Amino acid sequence: MYPTELTSPYLDRFSAAAAQRYEALGIERDDPDRPKKIAALNSEAFGAPVVLFCYLDRTMGPGQWGTQGCTCRRSCCC
């Protein structure tokens, strides 16, 4: 998902955003159960009332990806 060699300023921004997110969720950085807590919150969709998953075959081209993106966006905004 991210480049293996993430450099500044992107690494700094990513680290700061992650620290803020975990702080807001009440998860300490040095908590040994941190990965389990994050996975649990993730599987619960962070308390969202609805979760929408959109799938598209990898063989589809940029045009289909763009159309799918617009479709998913319209579904979320209605």
CYANA upper distance limits for C-alpha pairs under 8 A (distance plus 0.5 A):
  2 TYR  CA      6 LEU  CA      7.75
  6 LEU  CA     10 TYR  CA      7.08
  6 LEU  CA     11 LEU  CA      6.04
  7 THR  CA     11 LEU  CA      5.75
  7 THR  CA     12 ASP  CA      8.45
  8 SER  CA     12 ASP  CA      6.27
  8 SER  CA     13 ARG  CA      8.50
  9 PRO  CA     13 ARG  CA      6.72
 10 TYR  CA     14 PHE  CA      6.48
 11 LEU  CA     15 SER  CA      6.54
 12 ASP  CA     16 ALA  CA      6.63
 13 ARG  CA     17 ALA  CA      6.55
 14 PHE  CA     18 ALA  CA      6.62
 15 SER  CA     19 ALA  CA      6.64
 16 ALA  CA     20 GLN  CA      6.76
 17 ALA  CA     21 ARG  CA      6.62
 18 ALA  CA     22 TYR  CA      6.67
 19 ALA  CA     23 GLU  CA      6.53
 19 ALA  CA     29 ARG  CA      8.19
 20 GLN  CA     24 ALA  CA      6.61
 21 ARG  CA     25 LEU  CA      6.81
 22 TYR  CA     26 GLY  CA      6.59
 22 TYR  CA     27 ILE  CA      5.60
 22 TYR  CA     28 GLU  CA      7.44
 22 TYR  CA     29 ARG  CA      8.07
 23 GLU  CA     27 ILE  CA      6.33
 23 GLU  CA     28 GLU  CA      7.28
 27 ILE  CA     31 ASP  CA      7.58
 27 ILE  CA     34 ARG  CA      7.01
 27 ILE  CA     37 LYS  CA      8.18
 28 GLU  CA     34 ARG  CA      7.76
 29 ARG  CA     34 ARG  CA      7.86
 30 ASP  CA     34 ARG  CA      8.18
 33 ASP  CA     37 LYS  CA      6.71
 34 ARG  CA     38 ILE  CA      6.62
 35 PRO  CA     39 ALA  CA      6.59
 36 LYS  CA     40 ALA  CA      6.62
 37 LYS  CA     41 LEU  CA      6.75
 38 ILE  CA     42 ASN  CA      6.52
 39 ALA  CA     43 SER  CA      6.60
 40 ALA  CA     44 GLU  CA      6.81
 41 LEU  CA     45 ALA  CA      6.73
 41 LEU  CA     46 PHE  CA      5.56
 41 LEU  CA     47 GLY  CA      8.20
 42 ASN  CA     46 PHE  CA      6.34
 44 GLU  CA     48 ALA  CA      8.14
 45 ALA  CA     51 VAL  CA      7.50
 54 CYS  CA     68 GLN  CA      8.37
 54 CYS  CA     72 CYS  CA      7.37
 56 LEU  CA     60 MET  CA      7.73
 56 LEU  CA     65 TRP  CA      7.97
 56 LEU  CA     68 GLN  CA      8.08
 60 MET  CA     64 GLN  CA      6.42
 60 MET  CA     65 TRP  CA      7.47
 61 GLY  CA     65 TRP  CA      6.88
 62 PRO  CA     66 GLY  CA      6.54
 63 GLY  CA     67 THR  CA      6.74
 64 GLN  CA     68 GLN  CA      6.53
 65 TRP  CA     69 GLY  CA      6.59
 66 GLY  CA     70 CYS  CA      6.80
 67 THR  CA     71 THR  CA      6.67
 68 GLN  CA     72 CYS  CA      6.62
 69 GLY  CA     73 ARG  CA      6.57
 70 CYS  CA     74 ARG  CA      6.60
 71 THR  CA     75 SER  CA      6.74
 72 CYS  CA     76 CYS  CA      6.87
 73 ARG  CA     77 CYS  CA      6.78
 74 ARG  CA     78 CYS  CA      6.70
